[in-house]
Amino acid sequence: MREVETIIVGGGPAGSTCARRLVQHGRGVLVLDKARFPRLKLCAGWITEKVLRDLEIGPGDYPYPMLRLDIRTHVRGLPFALRWFPTPGENFSIRRVEFDAWLLARSGVEVVQHEVRSIRRDGERFVIDDAFACRWLIGAGGTMCPVRRGLFAEPRQKSRQIVTLEKEFSYPARDDACRLFFRRGLVGYAWVVPKGDGHVNIGLGAKAKYLRKTGTNIHDHFRAFLDDLVRDGRLDAATAAGLHETGHPYYLFTRDGEVKSDRCLLIGDSAGLATMDLGEGIGPAVESGLMAANEILGIGTYDKSQVTLFSLSGVVQRLMRAANRRHLPAA
Ligand SMILES: Cc1cc2nc3c(=O)[nH]c(=O)nc-3n(C[C@H](O)[C@H](O)[C@H](O)COP(=O)(O)OP(=O)(O)OC[C@H]3O[C@@H](n4cnc5c(N)ncnc54)[C@H](O)[C@@H]3O)c2cc1C
C-alpha cells in the first residue's frame, strides 16, 4: 500500500493548482488521474487575467499560444455586435489539451495514472482501491468525481446543471474576434473562441432545466447555431456539415451542498463551483485548489463561498438575468 499525506484525485486545473502549492511547501502529495496527460478536456478555453495571476503565470512563462481575446457580444440576432465586454481585466484563450498538461508538469507533483473506483475510511486514513492511503483526500475529479460519489451522499442540484456541446478544430483564422451569442430560446450562450494557433472552439452551453421546460434539444440548438454561422459567412458549409460535436455537463455554484468532510475536500467541478452568470469554471477551480492547499498547510480555511461567484460586472449580471427570465415560458 502506497502511503502519502495527501492524495488528489484528478489532475485538471483544480488538482494541479492544489498540488503545486503543497509541493512548494515540501509536503507529501500524489495525484491520481485516470487519463494520461496531455488529455482531451472539453472546454472553450477562455481564461481571465485573474486566472493567470492566481496561477502566477507571467508574460513569457507559458510555452504554448495564448491569444488575447477581443470579445464581441451578439444579442438575439441584432445586426451588430457589442464590442465592450464587461469583465474585470483582460481575457485570453488557451487549448486545454496543452494548458492542463503544462500546469500539471509545472506543479512538480508525482502523477500516477490510475482510475479511482473505491474509497473507504480506515481510522484516520482514506484508502483508495486498497492500493493508496492518505490522511488528506482531495476530490478534483471533475463532474463525475469518485470522491464526491463515494463520500458525499447529497445529490447534485439539478437546477444548477449546465449541458454543453462543442467542437475544437483547426480552422485557420477567418475571424480573430471571440464571439458570444445570446440566442433566442437558449438560457445560456453560444461561442466562437479562436485560439492562437489557428484552432477554433465552437460550442454552446445551457441550463438543463430550461431545455427540459421548453422541450428543446441541445443538438437542435447547436445545429441552428452552425446554420447561422454559415449564413453569416463565419464558417463554411462543408466544415459545418462535417463537425461532430460532443458534450459534458457541469454545475454552477450554489450555496447548498457540503464540499468538506473531515479531511476530505472537494474542489473545482467536483464541488460545482462555476460562476453563476457565464459558467466560468477554470477560475473557481484554481481558487478552490489554492484554498484547499492552504487548509492542509494550516494557513487558511477552504470556504467555497469565497470563490469568485460571477464573471461579469454587477449591473450586467442583473440585465442578463432579467433578459433570460423574460423569454421563458410561464412555469
Ligand atoms: C464545453 C465546455 C466549455 C467550457 N468552457 C469554459 C471556458 O471557456 N472557461 C472556463 O473557465 N470554464 C469553462 N468550462 C468549465 C471548465 O472546463 C471546468 O470548470 C474546469 O475544467 C474544472 O476543472 P477541474 O480541475 O475541476 O476538473 P477537470 O478539468 O474536469 O479535471 C478532472 C480530472 O479528473 C480526472 N478523473 C475523473 N474521474 C477520475 C477517476 N475516477 N479517477 C482518476 N481520475 C479521474 C479526469 O481525467 C480529469 O483529468 C467549460 C466546460 C465545458 C464542458
The ligand as an SDF file (V2000), in Angstrom:
LIG
                    3D

 53 58  0  0  0  0  0  0  0  0999 V2000
  -17.9400   22.5210  -23.2400 C   0  0  0  0  0  0  0  0  0  0  0  0
  -17.3810   23.2400  -22.0410 C   0  0  0  0  0  0  0  0  0  0  0  0
  -16.8340   24.5100  -22.2170 C   0  0  0  0  0  0  0  0  0  0  0  0
  -16.2680   25.1730  -21.1230 C   0  0  0  0  0  0  0  0  0  0  0  0
  -15.6720   26.3880  -21.3400 N   0  0  0  0  0  0  0  0  0  0  0  0
  -15.0700   27.0140  -20.3110 C   0  0  0  0  0  0  0  0  0  0  0  0
  -14.3070   28.2030  -20.5380 C   0  0  0  0  0  0  0  0  0  0  0  0
  -14.1540   28.6600  -21.6800 O   0  0  0  0  0  0  0  0  0  0  0  0
  -13.7420   28.8180  -19.4700 N   0  0  0  0  0  0  0  0  0  0  0  0
  -13.8740   28.3320  -18.2020 C   0  0  0  0  0  0  0  0  0  0  0  0
  -13.3530   28.9590  -17.2600 O   0  0  0  0  0  0  0  0  0  0  0  0
  -14.5610   27.1910  -17.9550 N   0  0  0  0  0  0  0  0  0  0  0  0
  -15.1250   26.5100  -18.9770 C   0  0  0  0  0  0  0  0  0  0  0  0
  -15.7510   25.3140  -18.7620 N   0  0  0  0  0  0  0  0  0  0  0  0
  -15.7140   24.7380  -17.4060 C   0  0  0  0  0  0  0  0  0  0  0  0
  -14.3290   24.1600  -17.1230 C   0  0  0  0  0  0  0  0  0  0  0  0
  -13.9160   23.3270  -18.1960 O   0  0  0  0  0  0  0  0  0  0  0  0
  -14.3010   23.3520  -15.8170 C   0  0  0  0  0  0  0  0  0  0  0  0
  -14.9710   24.0760  -14.8170 O   0  0  0  0  0  0  0  0  0  0  0  0
  -12.8910   23.0370  -15.3670 C   0  0  0  0  0  0  0  0  0  0  0  0
  -12.2600   22.1710  -16.2780 O   0  0  0  0  0  0  0  0  0  0  0  0
  -12.8810   22.3940  -13.9790 C   0  0  0  0  0  0  0  0  0  0  0  0
  -11.5840   21.9260  -13.6830 O   0  0  0  0  0  0  0  0  0  0  0  0
  -11.3710   20.6870  -12.6860 P   0  0  0  0  0  0  0  0  0  0  0  0
   -9.9090   20.6210  -12.4440 O   0  0  0  0  0  0  0  0  0  0  0  0
  -12.3020   20.7840  -11.5420 O   0  0  0  0  0  0  0  0  0  0  0  0
  -11.8580   19.3900  -13.5000 O   0  0  0  0  0  0  0  0  0  0  0  0
  -11.3220   18.7180  -14.8660 P   0  0  0  0  0  0  0  0  0  0  0  0
  -10.5680   19.6980  -15.6730 O   0  0  0  0  0  0  0  0  0  0  0  0
  -12.5190   18.0730  -15.4790 O   0  0  0  0  0  0  0  0  0  0  0  0
  -10.3290   17.5960  -14.3660 O   0  0  0  0  0  0  0  0  0  0  0  0
  -10.7860   16.4530  -13.7080 C   0  0  0  0  0  0  0  0  0  0  0  0
   -9.7450   15.3410  -13.8590 C   0  0  0  0  0  0  0  0  0  0  0  0
  -10.1670   14.2240  -13.0730 O   0  0  0  0  0  0  0  0  0  0  0  0
   -9.8580   13.0290  -13.7610 C   0  0  0  0  0  0  0  0  0  0  0  0
  -10.7440   11.9740  -13.2680 N   0  0  0  0  0  0  0  0  0  0  0  0
  -12.0900   11.8840  -13.4090 C   0  0  0  0  0  0  0  0  0  0  0  0
  -12.5480   10.7500  -12.8640 N   0  0  0  0  0  0  0  0  0  0  0  0
  -11.4620   10.0960  -12.3440 C   0  0  0  0  0  0  0  0  0  0  0  0
  -11.2880    8.8610  -11.6610 C   0  0  0  0  0  0  0  0  0  0  0  0
  -12.3250    8.0480  -11.3850 N   0  0  0  0  0  0  0  0  0  0  0  0
  -10.0370    8.5000  -11.2740 N   0  0  0  0  0  0  0  0  0  0  0  0
   -8.9670    9.3100  -11.5470 C   0  0  0  0  0  0  0  0  0  0  0  0
   -9.0870   10.4850  -12.2170 N   0  0  0  0  0  0  0  0  0  0  0  0
  -10.3160   10.8890  -12.6020 C   0  0  0  0  0  0  0  0  0  0  0  0
  -10.0870   13.3800  -15.2220 C   0  0  0  0  0  0  0  0  0  0  0  0
   -9.3550   12.5270  -16.0890 O   0  0  0  0  0  0  0  0  0  0  0  0
   -9.5950   14.8420  -15.2920 C   0  0  0  0  0  0  0  0  0  0  0  0
   -8.2490   14.9150  -15.7100 O   0  0  0  0  0  0  0  0  0  0  0  0
  -16.3110   24.6050  -19.8230 C   0  0  0  0  0  0  0  0  0  0  0  0
  -16.8760   23.3360  -19.6540 C   0  0  0  0  0  0  0  0  0  0  0  0
  -17.3910   22.6570  -20.7470 C   0  0  0  0  0  0  0  0  0  0  0  0
  -17.9680   21.2770  -20.5460 C   0  0  0  0  0  0  0  0  0  0  0  0
  1  2  1  0
  2  3  1  0
  2 52  2  0
  3  4  2  0
  4  5  1  0
  4 50  1  0
  5  6  2  0
  6  7  1  0
  6 13  1  0
  7  8  2  0
  7  9  1  0
  9 10  1  0
 10 11  2  0
 10 12  1  0
 12 13  2  0
 13 14  1  0
 14 15  1  0
 14 50  1  0
 15 16  1  0
 16 17  1  0
 16 18  1  0
 18 19  1  0
 18 20  1  0
 20 21  1  0
 20 22  1  0
 22 23  1  0
 23 24  1  0
 24 25  2  0
 24 26  1  0
 24 27  1  0
 27 28  1  0
 28 29  2  0
 28 30  1  0
 28 31  1  0
 31 32  1  0
 32 33  1  0
 33 34  1  0
 33 48  1  0
 34 35  1  0
 35 36  1  0
 35 46  1  0
 36 37  1  0
 36 45  1  0
 37 38  2  0
 38 39  1  0
 39 40  1  0
 39 45  2  0
 40 41  1  0
 40 42  2  0
 42 43  1  0
 43 44  2  0
 44 45  1  0
 46 47  1  0
 46 48  1  0
 48 49  1  0
 50 51  2  0
 51 52  1  0
 52 53  1  0
M  END
$$$$
